[in-house]
Amino acid sequence: EVQLVESGGGLVQPGGSLRLSCAASGFTVSSNYMIWVRQAPGKGLEWVSIIYSDGTTKYSDSVKGRFTISRDNSKNTLYVQMNSLRVGDTAVYYCAREGTAVGAPKYYYYMDVWGKGTTVTVSS
Amino acid sequence: DIQMTQSPSSLSASVGDRVTITCRASQSISNYLNWYQQNPGKAPKLLIYAASTLQSGVPSRFSGSGSGTDFTLTISSLQPEDFATYYCQQSYSAPLYTFGQGTKLEIK
């Protein structure tokens, strides 16, 4: 069964750090594009970061320079290291797999497998 | 950034009703548009990608249409499990994805 399971969330003070994990089963993380998406309490969805199969990474402007996405191929696990956390980073963090389909002129991308999420609360 | 605007923000309907949710992009995104369903406390679930392609396992009462800047998600006959929040998402500017603010579908 294809599955993603996040862990590592918790309560942290502003300026603190946290590392979230996302363990995959049923597919290989390193062969796929993997994404972090977050959802602030009562709010909508916000794309945070992506790591491509070649290891290239991208970030939203809101987390650039503070968050680092990575993976451990031996553990088939995705991570996000979150530093200099702010109150505004409080959210449920989801990892997701990016699916692709052939399109013209470019591929279609969509998030086809999601974890259940882990909650990060930044508060003093 | 491409802004996505959904309407309405909330909607009340009854089981068996036909409902339509609209999503508008701030610029043309061709058909690079996805729809997700989210139940309270749960992760989003992919319903439709490429504006109109039904994800495997999604009931055929869900359909999507549109191109350019205007898109719709239609549920032909509401079932009890369909009362949820729906989000559109553009993938035209991948990986700088943006989502709509969501449409909450409630039971009348």
Contacts between the chains, C-beta under 8 A, distances in Angstrom:
chain1	res1	chain2	res2	distance
A	35	B	95	7.8
A	37	B	44	7.9
A	44	B	87	6.5
A	44	B	99	5.5
A	44	B	100	7.1
A	44	B	101	4.9
A	44	B	102	4.9
A	45	B	36	7.7
A	45	B	44	6.6
A	45	B	87	5.8
A	45	B	89	7.4
A	45	B	99	4.4
A	45	B	102	7.9
A	46	B	99	7.1
A	47	B	95	7.3
A	47	B	96	7.4
A	47	B	97	4.1
A	47	B	98	7.1
A	47	B	99	7.5
A	50	B	95	4.5
A	58	B	95	4.9
A	58	B	96	7.8
A	60	B	96	7.5
A	94	B	43	5.7
A	94	B	44	7.4
A	99	B	46	7.7
A	99	B	49	7.5
A	101	B	49	6.6
A	101	B	50	6.3
A	101	B	53	7.2
A	103	B	31	7.9
A	103	B	32	7.5
A	103	B	50	6.3
A	106	B	94	7.9
A	108	B	32	6.4
A	108	B	49	5.7
A	108	B	50	4.6
A	108	B	53	7.9
A	108	B	91	6.4
A	109	B	32	7.9
A	109	B	91	4.3
A	109	B	94	4.8
A	109	B	95	7.6
A	109	B	97	7.9
A	110	B	34	4.6
A	110	B	46	5.7
A	110	B	49	4.0
A	110	B	50	7.9
A	110	B	55	7.9
A	110	B	89	7.8
A	110	B	91	6.4
A	111	B	34	7.5
A	111	B	36	7.6
A	111	B	44	7.3
A	111	B	46	6.2
A	111	B	89	7.8
A	112	B	46	5.1
A	112	B	49	8.0
A	112	B	55	6.8
A	114	B	43	4.0
A	114	B	44	5.8
A	114	B	45	7.2
A	115	B	43	6.4
A	116	B	42	7.4
A	116	B	43	5.5
A	117	B	43	5.8
